[in-house]
Structure formats: C-alpha cells, structure tokens
Amino acid sequence: MTAAINLIMRIRASGGTLTIRGERIRCTLPAKASPLIEELRAMRGEVLLALRQLLPLSSMPRDIRLVHWNLKDSPVRLDGCSVVTDTKRFAITTLEQLRIAMGNPKRWVGWSAAQLVERLDQVGVSVVLVKEVNTP
C-alpha cells in the first residue's frame, strides 16, 4: 500500500472526508485528527493522484469499511467456476452489490453479503461490515 493511500485511509478512519475539486483537494477533519493536515499538505500531489485512482470508491457506504485495497493482477480465479479478467471493475461492481445488499437486505443481488466480502477478498480488497445483514 502506498503512503498516499495509507494517509487517505487514516483520514477516512478518523471520520474525515476528502474530495477533489479540479486540481484541489478538499478535506474536512474532526479536531482530533488535525495533525493529518500537515501530512496531507506534504503529500498533496501523491494524494491527488491516489484519490483519482480510488474515485469510484470515494463514496463507500457508511456500513462498509475499506480495510485493504491491493488488487491482484488479472486473471484471477475465484472459488468455484469464475475467472476475473478486470479486477478493478470487478471490485467496484462487487462493492456496489454489497452496498445494495447492506441497504436493502431483502433485495437479492446474486450473493449474500458474506459471499460478496469473500469474493472481494479473493481479488485483493478487504472490507469490514459495520452492521450485520440478514440476507434471504
């Protein structure tokens, strides 16, 4: 994991938010996390580049915490009879399925929340569900 992604994850874990406005980074942080501002200023270019790469993940649902993002090189064979040829697209769409499963547990998205977490892990993305979901 790069230092920029590590900083982004620490800012988000502290309750802060980062958004991109053109070539600027907009950051809101709770007072207890204010020391992270100096790190952000020092690594502005790297963080901006990392945010652009992670843009699809910038709106992670509040019930899902990203723990680790280190995509494996394609192709990736999943348990069963699946092969992933585009790990980034797979991770993004699977996170979207997980968001739907967490928001509306009665809506079937093809996999249970636990199975979606496991599938993400197989391509190099680790997440933690903040609240339990009962799926059909």
GUVO-393617 format. One record per residue (C-alpha): x, y, z; residue in one letter; residue number from 1. Coordinates in Angstrom, 3 decimals. Example, Ala and Ser with C-alpha at 12.3 -4.5 7.8 and 13.67 -1.06 7.14 Angstrom:
2
<rec><X>12.300</X><Y>-4.500</Y><Z>7.800</Z><code>A</code><pos>1</pos></rec>
<rec><X>13.670</X><Y>-1.060</Y><Z>7.140</Z><code>S</code><pos>2</pos></rec>
This chain:
136
<rec><X>0.000</X><Y>0.000</Y><Z>0.000</Z><code>M</code><pos>1</pos></rec>
<rec><X>1.396</X><Y>3.397</Y><Z>-0.907</Z><code>T</code><pos>2</pos></rec>
<rec><X>1.926</X><Y>6.135</Y><Z>1.663</Z><code>A</code><pos>3</pos></rec>
<rec><X>-0.741</X><Y>8.268</Y><Z>-0.053</Z><code>A</code><pos>4</pos></rec>
<rec><X>-3.400</X><Y>5.530</Y><Z>0.152</Z><code>I</code><pos>5</pos></rec>
<rec><X>-2.390</X><Y>4.863</Y><Z>3.737</Z><code>N</code><pos>6</pos></rec>
<rec><X>-2.911</X><Y>8.561</Y><Z>4.548</Z><code>L</code><pos>7</pos></rec>
<rec><X>-6.288</X><Y>8.578</Y><Z>2.767</Z><code>I</code><pos>8</pos></rec>
<rec><X>-7.401</X><Y>5.541</Y><Z>4.786</Z><code>M</code><pos>9</pos></rec>
<rec><X>-6.236</X><Y>7.137</Y><Z>8.071</Z><code>R</code><pos>10</pos></rec>
<rec><X>-8.132</X><Y>10.346</Y><Z>7.257</Z><code>I</code><pos>11</pos></rec>
<rec><X>-11.292</X><Y>8.377</Y><Z>6.477</Z><code>R</code><pos>12</pos></rec>
<rec><X>-10.867</X><Y>6.196</Y><Z>9.586</Z><code>A</code><pos>13</pos></rec>
<rec><X>-10.683</X><Y>9.346</Y><Z>11.729</Z><code>S</code><pos>14</pos></rec>
<rec><X>-14.052</X><Y>10.487</Y><Z>10.356</Z><code>G</code><pos>15</pos></rec>
<rec><X>-12.604</X><Y>12.876</Y><Z>7.802</Z><code>G</code><pos>16</pos></rec>
<rec><X>-13.552</X><Y>13.258</Y><Z>4.151</Z><code>T</code><pos>17</pos></rec>
<rec><X>-11.540</X><Y>14.013</Y><Z>1.043</Z><code>L</code><pos>18</pos></rec>
<rec><X>-12.950</X><Y>15.235</Y><Z>-2.256</Z><code>T</code><pos>19</pos></rec>
<rec><X>-11.400</X><Y>16.530</Y><Z>-5.449</Z><code>I</code><pos>20</pos></rec>
<rec><X>-12.343</X><Y>19.943</Y><Z>-6.845</Z><code>R</code><pos>21</pos></rec>
<rec><X>-10.404</X><Y>20.397</Y><Z>-10.082</Z><code>G</code><pos>22</pos></rec>
<rec><X>-6.752</X><Y>20.341</Y><Z>-9.023</Z><code>E</code><pos>23</pos></rec>
<rec><X>-7.557</X><Y>20.946</Y><Z>-5.358</Z><code>R</code><pos>24</pos></rec>
<rec><X>-8.200</X><Y>18.540</Y><Z>-2.526</Z><code>I</code><pos>25</pos></rec>
<rec><X>-10.993</X><Y>19.493</Y><Z>-0.160</Z><code>R</code><pos>26</pos></rec>
<rec><X>-10.588</X><Y>17.973</Y><Z>3.291</Z><code>C</code><pos>27</pos></rec>
<rec><X>-12.765</X><Y>18.020</Y><Z>6.397</Z><code>T</code><pos>28</pos></rec>
<rec><X>-11.397</X><Y>16.530</Y><Z>9.590</Z><code>L</code><pos>29</pos></rec>
<rec><X>-12.511</X><Y>16.293</Y><Z>13.189</Z><code>P</code><pos>30</pos></rec>
<rec><X>-10.340</X><Y>18.353</Y><Z>15.555</Z><code>A</code><pos>31</pos></rec>
<rec><X>-8.616</X><Y>15.270</Y><Z>16.980</Z><code>K</code><pos>32</pos></rec>
<rec><X>-7.253</X><Y>14.413</Y><Z>13.510</Z><code>A</code><pos>33</pos></rec>
<rec><X>-5.911</X><Y>17.873</Y><Z>12.636</Z><code>S</code><pos>34</pos></rec>
<rec><X>-2.250</X><Y>16.712</Y><Z>12.635</Z><code>P</code><pos>35</pos></rec>
<rec><X>-3.048</X><Y>14.796</Y><Z>9.444</Z><code>L</code><pos>36</pos></rec>
<rec><X>-3.411</X><Y>18.118</Y><Z>7.588</Z><code>I</code><pos>37</pos></rec>
<rec><X>0.376</X><Y>18.649</Y><Z>7.566</Z><code>E</code><pos>38</pos></rec>
<rec><X>0.916</X><Y>15.178</Y><Z>6.110</Z><code>E</code><pos>39</pos></rec>
<rec><X>-1.748</X><Y>15.885</Y><Z>3.501</Z><code>L</code><pos>40</pos></rec>
<rec><X>-0.049</X><Y>19.159</Y><Z>2.522</Z><code>R</code><pos>41</pos></rec>
<rec><X>3.327</X><Y>17.443</Y><Z>2.242</Z><code>A</code><pos>42</pos></rec>
<rec><X>1.932</X><Y>14.664</Y><Z>0.037</Z><code>M</code><pos>43</pos></rec>
<rec><X>-0.631</X><Y>16.707</Y><Z>-1.914</Z><code>R</code><pos>44</pos></rec>
<rec><X>0.417</X><Y>15.505</Y><Z>-5.389</Z><code>G</code><pos>45</pos></rec>
<rec><X>0.573</X><Y>11.832</Y><Z>-4.446</Z><code>E</code><pos>46</pos></rec>
<rec><X>-2.734</X><Y>12.015</Y><Z>-2.576</Z><code>V</code><pos>47</pos></rec>
<rec><X>-4.421</X><Y>13.757</Y><Z>-5.521</Z><code>L</code><pos>48</pos></rec>
<rec><X>-3.231</X><Y>11.001</Y><Z>-7.864</Z><code>L</code><pos>49</pos></rec>
<rec><X>-4.316</X><Y>8.269</Y><Z>-5.427</Z><code>A</code><pos>50</pos></rec>
<rec><X>-7.752</X><Y>9.884</Y><Z>-4.971</Z><code>L</code><pos>51</pos></rec>
<rec><X>-8.248</X><Y>9.927</Y><Z>-8.728</Z><code>R</code><pos>52</pos></rec>
<rec><X>-7.408</X><Y>6.207</Y><Z>-8.879</Z><code>Q</code><pos>53</pos></rec>
<rec><X>-9.773</X><Y>5.466</Y><Z>-5.991</Z><code>L</code><pos>54</pos></rec>
<rec><X>-12.519</X><Y>7.821</Y><Z>-7.239</Z><code>L</code><pos>55</pos></rec>
<rec><X>-15.070</X><Y>5.021</Y><Z>-7.704</Z><code>P</code><pos>56</pos></rec>
<rec><X>-14.527</X><Y>4.118</Y><Z>-4.038</Z><code>L</code><pos>57</pos></rec>
<rec><X>-14.825</X><Y>7.657</Y><Z>-2.741</Z><code>S</code><pos>58</pos></rec>
<rec><X>-18.425</X><Y>7.132</Y><Z>-1.685</Z><code>S</code><pos>59</pos></rec>
<rec><X>-18.120</X><Y>3.942</Y><Z>0.331</Z><code>M</code><pos>60</pos></rec>
<rec><X>-21.364</X><Y>3.239</Y><Z>2.160</Z><code>P</code><pos>61</pos></rec>
<rec><X>-21.189</X><Y>4.035</Y><Z>5.877</Z><code>R</code><pos>62</pos></rec>
<rec><X>-21.831</X><Y>0.395</Y><Z>6.781</Z><code>D</code><pos>63</pos></rec>
<rec><X>-18.766</X><Y>-0.839</Y><Z>4.879</Z><code>I</code><pos>64</pos></rec>
<rec><X>-15.190</X><Y>-0.018</Y><Z>5.882</Z><code>R</code><pos>65</pos></rec>
<rec><X>-12.378</X><Y>-0.488</Y><Z>3.365</Z><code>L</code><pos>66</pos></rec>
<rec><X>-9.514</X><Y>-2.226</Y><Z>5.153</Z><code>V</code><pos>67</pos></rec>
<rec><X>-7.175</X><Y>-3.026</Y><Z>2.285</Z><code>H</code><pos>68</pos></rec>
<rec><X>-7.054</X><Y>-2.268</Y><Z>-1.463</Z><code>W</code><pos>69</pos></rec>
<rec><X>-4.319</X><Y>-4.133</Y><Z>-3.296</Z><code>N</code><pos>70</pos></rec>
<rec><X>-5.803</X><Y>-5.614</Y><Z>-6.452</Z><code>L</code><pos>71</pos></rec>
<rec><X>-4.269</X><Y>-8.773</Y><Z>-7.803</Z><code>K</code><pos>72</pos></rec>
<rec><X>-3.135</X><Y>-8.947</Y><Z>-11.405</Z><code>D</code><pos>73</pos></rec>
<rec><X>-5.685</X><Y>-10.381</Y><Z>-13.841</Z><code>S</code><pos>74</pos></rec>
<rec><X>-6.770</X><Y>-13.037</Y><Z>-14.467</Z><code>P</code><pos>75</pos></rec>
<rec><X>-7.877</X><Y>-14.128</Y><Z>-11.000</Z><code>V</code><pos>76</pos></rec>
<rec><X>-9.636</X><Y>-17.450</Y><Z>-10.494</Z><code>R</code><pos>77</pos></rec>
<rec><X>-12.352</X><Y>-17.207</Y><Z>-7.852</Z><code>L</code><pos>78</pos></rec>
<rec><X>-13.546</X><Y>-20.179</Y><Z>-5.841</Z><code>D</code><pos>79</pos></rec>
<rec><X>-15.950</X><Y>-22.106</Y><Z>-7.992</Z><code>G</code><pos>80</pos></rec>
<rec><X>-16.046</X><Y>-21.584</Y><Z>-11.730</Z><code>C</code><pos>81</pos></rec>
<rec><X>-15.340</X><Y>-17.864</Y><Z>-12.098</Z><code>S</code><pos>82</pos></rec>
<rec><X>-12.375</X><Y>-16.032</Y><Z>-13.590</Z><code>V</code><pos>83</pos></rec>
<rec><X>-11.991</X><Y>-12.264</Y><Z>-13.203</Z><code>V</code><pos>84</pos></rec>
<rec><X>-10.227</X><Y>-10.529</Y><Z>-16.088</Z><code>T</code><pos>85</pos></rec>
<rec><X>-10.672</X><Y>-6.922</Y><Z>-14.885</Z><code>D</code><pos>86</pos></rec>
<rec><X>-10.069</X><Y>-6.830</Y><Z>-11.138</Z><code>T</code><pos>87</pos></rec>
<rec><X>-10.747</X><Y>-3.102</Y><Z>-10.726</Z><code>K</code><pos>88</pos></rec>
<rec><X>-14.130</X><Y>-3.274</Y><Z>-12.455</Z><code>R</code><pos>89</pos></rec>
<rec><X>-14.974</X><Y>-6.465</Y><Z>-10.552</Z><code>F</code><pos>90</pos></rec>
<rec><X>-14.099</X><Y>-4.824</Y><Z>-7.210</Z><code>A</code><pos>91</pos></rec>
<rec><X>-16.121</X><Y>-1.697</Y><Z>-7.961</Z><code>I</code><pos>92</pos></rec>
<rec><X>-19.230</X><Y>-3.595</Y><Z>-9.119</Z><code>T</code><pos>93</pos></rec>
<rec><X>-18.993</X><Y>-6.053</Y><Z>-6.230</Z><code>T</code><pos>94</pos></rec>
<rec><X>-18.767</X><Y>-3.139</Y><Z>-3.776</Z><code>L</code><pos>95</pos></rec>
<rec><X>-21.898</X><Y>-1.726</Y><Z>-5.393</Z><code>E</code><pos>96</pos></rec>
<rec><X>-23.662</X><Y>-5.086</Y><Z>-4.956</Z><code>Q</code><pos>97</pos></rec>
<rec><X>-22.548</X><Y>-5.083</Y><Z>-1.319</Z><code>L</code><pos>98</pos></rec>
<rec><X>-23.883</X><Y>-1.538</Y><Z>-0.845</Z><code>R</code><pos>99</pos></rec>
<rec><X>-27.262</X><Y>-2.662</Y><Z>-2.195</Z><code>I</code><pos>100</pos></rec>
<rec><X>-27.245</X><Y>-5.803</Y><Z>-0.037</Z><code>A</code><pos>101</pos></rec>
<rec><X>-26.455</X><Y>-3.728</Y><Z>3.062</Z><code>M</code><pos>102</pos></rec>
<rec><X>-29.078</X><Y>-1.078</Y><Z>2.302</Z><code>G</code><pos>103</pos></rec>
<rec><X>-31.880</X><Y>-3.455</Y><Z>1.420</Z><code>N</code><pos>104</pos></rec>
<rec><X>-31.267</X><Y>-6.952</Y><Z>2.818</Z><code>P</code><pos>105</pos></rec>
<rec><X>-34.413</X><Y>-8.352</Y><Z>1.164</Z><code>K</code><pos>106</pos></rec>
<rec><X>-33.169</X><Y>-7.434</Y><Z>-2.317</Z><code>R</code><pos>107</pos></rec>
<rec><X>-31.237</X><Y>-10.301</Y><Z>-3.872</Z><code>W</code><pos>108</pos></rec>
<rec><X>-28.061</X><Y>-9.273</Y><Z>-5.704</Z><code>V</code><pos>109</pos></rec>
<rec><X>-26.879</X><Y>-12.790</Y><Z>-6.568</Z><code>G</code><pos>110</pos></rec>
<rec><X>-24.758</X><Y>-13.330</Y><Z>-3.470</Z><code>W</code><pos>111</pos></rec>
<rec><X>-25.104</X><Y>-12.882</Y><Z>0.273</Z><code>S</code><pos>112</pos></rec>
<rec><X>-23.200</X><Y>-10.036</Y><Z>1.938</Z><code>A</code><pos>113</pos></rec>
<rec><X>-20.756</X><Y>-12.564</Y><Z>3.415</Z><code>A</code><pos>114</pos></rec>
<rec><X>-20.161</X><Y>-14.124</Y><Z>-0.017</Z><code>Q</code><pos>115</pos></rec>
<rec><X>-19.566</X><Y>-10.689</Y><Z>-1.563</Z><code>L</code><pos>116</pos></rec>
<rec><X>-16.992</X><Y>-9.882</Y><Z>1.130</Z><code>V</code><pos>117</pos></rec>
<rec><X>-15.274</X><Y>-13.205</Y><Z>0.418</Z><code>E</code><pos>118</pos></rec>
<rec><X>-15.265</X><Y>-12.576</Y><Z>-3.353</Z><code>R</code><pos>119</pos></rec>
<rec><X>-13.723</X><Y>-9.134</Y><Z>-2.824</Z><code>L</code><pos>120</pos></rec>
<rec><X>-11.028</X><Y>-10.668</Y><Z>-0.648</Z><code>D</code><pos>121</pos></rec>
<rec><X>-10.130</X><Y>-13.097</Y><Z>-3.436</Z><code>Q</code><pos>122</pos></rec>
<rec><X>-9.186</X><Y>-10.199</Y><Z>-5.752</Z><code>V</code><pos>123</pos></rec>
<rec><X>-7.274</X><Y>-8.260</Y><Z>-3.087</Z><code>G</code><pos>124</pos></rec>
<rec><X>-9.897</X><Y>-5.994</Y><Z>-1.477</Z><code>V</code><pos>125</pos></rec>
<rec><X>-10.651</X><Y>-6.424</Y><Z>2.219</Z><code>S</code><pos>126</pos></rec>
<rec><X>-13.698</X><Y>-4.801</Y><Z>3.773</Z><code>V</code><pos>127</pos></rec>
<rec><X>-15.421</X><Y>-4.991</Y><Z>7.129</Z><code>V</code><pos>128</pos></rec>
<rec><X>-19.195</X><Y>-4.819</Y><Z>7.533</Z><code>L</code><pos>129</pos></rec>
<rec><X>-20.028</X><Y>-2.420</Y><Z>10.340</Z><code>V</code><pos>130</pos></rec>
<rec><X>-23.508</X><Y>-3.809</Y><Z>10.876</Z><code>K</code><pos>131</pos></rec>
<rec><X>-24.719</X><Y>-7.321</Y><Z>10.343</Z><code>E</code><pos>132</pos></rec>
<rec><X>-27.086</X><Y>-8.025</Y><Z>7.464</Z><code>V</code><pos>133</pos></rec>
<rec><X>-29.531</X><Y>-10.899</Y><Z>7.335</Z><code>N</code><pos>134</pos></rec>
<rec><X>-29.882</X><Y>-11.974</Y><Z>3.743</Z><code>T</code><pos>135</pos></rec>
<rec><X>-32.546</X><Y>-14.312</Y><Z>2.406</Z><code>P</code><pos>136</pos></rec>
